[in-house]
Amino acid sequence: MDTLRRLVDALSRRWWAIALLAAVTVWMARRLFALSAQMRRVTGFDAFDMQQRLGISDIAGQLAHYTPEAVRLYGDFSSTDFLFPFVSSLLWAALLVWGLRRARPALYEAGAWSRLVPWLFLGCVFDWIENVANAWLVGRYPPLHTGVAALAVIAKYGKMVAGSATIVLAVAFALWGASASITRYLRRRMQ
């Protein structure tokens, strides 16, 4: 965890690193959407990871449409989707720490923020669990392993909740930090 904390801290200190993380995150998201669209053409459905509402019965019905081409496309999708949650979590964590450092430098220097870092990657962990479960389901079908399908569904909703909370917190801290920086700048200009 200390290595992860140091990485987040280092990235948050460099505007270009945050910009690069944002660009890579957008590129990966576009790739995931493109691969999911290709899967929709082949199977009639988006990749499991891209469907907002998904249940075990949905997985069972959709797997019946997975041809060898769909399995190959899902493999391509998974290769990007294993890196995507980590890169995007790094982005949001770095943005949050950047905002905290700008808004409350003394609080940042106290270091208590470092205890938050593992929680900011909880969505990433759920996403990885979902990815492993989905890869198992696609690679082992038939039959449908309902326990693994249930794990995939639970991890999907855990990812959505934890990831959304991380994004909301990161944006709030970034806005807080930006407004504090602007306020300090304006005070200096007016004196």
Order of alpha helices (4+ residues) and beta strands (2+ residues): alpha-alpha-alpha-alpha-alpha-alpha-alpha-alpha-alpha
